[in-house]
């Protein structure tokens, strides 16, 4: 089961804080900005994500998230209960 905090940018999930630390989805942009980062699952049974290795560089982190946006899936609409 997932635990932690999920981060959104313009209503799209890009990452979160889990037991392993701050992780983001794997995209071409996130791999470009953090080529030294090795994928790891945030929790058991989850798809691997990239640990953030550019926390000390606020500008690079901001640019990465903004550039990741087109690569991120749109938010799924909730089904209404009948």
Sine and cosine of phi, psi and omega as CSV:
sin_phi,cos_phi,sin_psi,cos_psi,sin_omega,cos_omega
0.00,0.00,0.62,-0.78,-0.02,-1.00
-0.96,0.29,0.59,-0.81,0.11,-0.99
-0.59,-0.81,0.44,-0.90,0.01,-1.00
0.85,-0.53,-0.39,-0.92,-0.04,-1.00
-0.84,-0.54,0.71,-0.71,0.00,-1.00
-0.98,-0.22,0.68,-0.73,0.00,-1.00
-0.95,-0.31,0.72,-0.70,0.02,-1.00
-0.91,-0.41,0.49,-0.87,0.20,-0.98
-0.73,-0.68,0.89,-0.46,-0.04,-1.00
0.77,0.64,0.75,0.67,0.06,-1.00
0.92,0.39,0.32,0.95,0.09,-1.00
-0.86,-0.51,0.71,-0.71,0.00,-1.00
-0.97,0.25,0.79,-0.62,0.05,-1.00
-0.89,-0.46,-0.27,0.96,-0.02,-1.00
0.11,-0.99,-0.30,-0.95,0.01,-1.00
0.01,-1.00,0.05,-1.00,0.06,-1.00
-0.96,-0.28,0.82,-0.57,-0.03,-1.00
-0.80,-0.60,-0.09,-1.00,0.03,-1.00
-0.84,0.54,-0.48,0.88,-0.03,-1.00
-1.00,0.10,-0.18,0.98,-0.05,-1.00
0.88,-0.47,-0.40,-0.92,-0.04,-1.00
-1.00,0.07,0.88,-0.48,-0.02,-1.00
-0.81,-0.59,0.53,-0.85,0.05,-1.00
-0.82,-0.57,0.33,-0.94,0.03,-1.00
-0.89,0.45,0.48,-0.88,0.02,-1.00
-1.00,0.08,0.90,-0.45,0.08,-1.00
-0.70,-0.71,0.15,-0.99,0.05,-1.00
-0.87,0.49,-0.64,0.77,-0.02,-1.00
-0.92,0.38,-0.72,0.69,-0.03,-1.00
-0.90,0.43,-0.57,0.82,0.06,-1.00
-0.92,0.38,-0.58,0.81,0.00,-1.00
-0.92,0.39,-0.70,0.71,-0.04,-1.00
-0.96,0.28,-0.47,0.88,-0.07,-1.00
-0.75,-0.66,0.88,0.47,-0.04,-1.00
-0.90,0.44,-0.30,0.95,0.01,-1.00
-1.00,0.05,-0.08,1.00,-0.07,-1.00
-1.00,0.03,0.71,-0.70,0.00,-1.00
-0.97,-0.24,0.78,-0.63,-0.01,-1.00
-0.86,0.52,0.60,-0.80,0.08,-1.00
-0.47,-0.88,0.54,-0.84,0.01,-1.00
-0.96,0.28,0.65,-0.76,0.02,-1.00
-0.95,0.32,-0.44,0.90,0.05,-1.00
-0.37,-0.93,0.24,-0.97,-0.08,-1.00
-0.86,0.51,0.78,-0.63,0.03,-1.00
1.00,0.04,-0.02,1.00,-0.03,-1.00
-1.00,-0.03,0.35,-0.94,0.10,-0.99
-0.93,0.37,0.57,-0.82,0.03,-1.00
-0.89,0.46,0.49,-0.87,0.06,-1.00
-0.72,-0.70,0.16,-0.99,0.00,-1.00
-0.98,-0.18,0.80,-0.60,0.13,-0.99
-0.91,0.42,0.68,-0.73,-0.03,-1.00
-0.97,0.23,0.84,-0.54,-0.01,-1.00
-0.94,-0.34,0.10,0.99,-0.04,-1.00
-0.88,-0.48,0.52,0.85,-0.01,-1.00
-0.87,0.49,-0.51,0.86,-0.03,-1.00
-0.97,0.23,-0.20,0.98,-0.03,-1.00
-0.92,-0.40,1.00,0.02,-0.08,-1.00
-0.84,0.54,-0.66,0.75,-0.03,-1.00
-0.91,0.42,-0.70,0.71,0.01,-1.00
-0.90,0.44,-0.65,0.76,0.01,-1.00
-0.90,0.44,-0.71,0.71,0.02,-1.00
-0.89,0.46,-0.72,0.70,0.01,-1.00
-0.89,0.46,-0.65,0.76,0.01,-1.00
-0.87,0.49,-0.75,0.66,-0.03,-1.00
-0.89,0.46,-0.69,0.73,0.01,-1.00
-0.89,0.45,-0.65,0.76,-0.01,-1.00
-0.97,0.25,-0.42,0.91,0.04,-1.00
-0.95,0.33,-0.44,0.90,-0.14,-0.99
-0.72,0.69,-0.78,0.63,-0.02,-1.00
-0.90,0.44,-0.38,0.92,-0.02,-1.00
-1.00,0.07,-0.21,0.98,-0.07,-1.00
-1.00,0.08,0.61,-0.79,0.03,-1.00
-0.93,0.36,0.51,-0.86,0.05,-1.00
-0.93,0.36,0.44,-0.90,0.00,-1.00
-0.91,0.41,0.72,-0.70,0.01,-1.00
-0.97,0.24,0.67,-0.75,0.03,-1.00
-0.98,0.20,0.58,-0.82,0.00,-1.00
-0.98,0.20,0.65,-0.76,0.06,-1.00
-0.98,0.18,0.70,-0.71,0.02,-1.00
-0.98,0.18,0.67,-0.74,0.06,-1.00
-0.98,0.21,0.65,-0.76,0.00,-1.00
-0.99,-0.17,0.00,0.00,0.00,0.00
